[in-house]
Amino acid sequence: MHVKDLLDDLGLRLKLPQHWYSTDISNDFEDAQLIQNDDIVKIQAEGEKNTKVIVIDVNDGMSVVTKFPDGKVIGVKYLDNKDDFEYIGHPSELYF
């Protein structure tokens, strides 16, 4: 599954960089729920052991993160240029 497939499933039409659409998110988001849909789009999928979250801010980047029960957050933030990304290793209020 890719981000584009998830957005289509949720009926969302967003203008994003092409490489964000093609980001592979495996099947972790099959039962995802739209949590927020305004300037920032937040999609969340609850798992048995952890929670997966995609946060899309067209002006800032797209983050794909895993939240663990102990509060740890890890993931990747994709930026405008397809070769630019940041690793996320600390909690942010965006993910909660």
Sequence and secondary structure as in RCSB ss.txt:
>XXXX:A:sequence
MHVKDLLDDLGLRLKLPQHWYSTDISNDFEDAQLIQNDDIVKIQAEGEKNTKVIVIDVNDGMSVVTKFPDGKVIG
VKYLDNKDDFEYIGHPSELYF
>XXXX:A:secstr
 BHHHHHHHTT      HHHHT B TTTTTT EEEEESSSEEEEEE SS EEEEEEETTTEEEEEEE TTS EEE
EEE SSTT EEEE S  GGG 
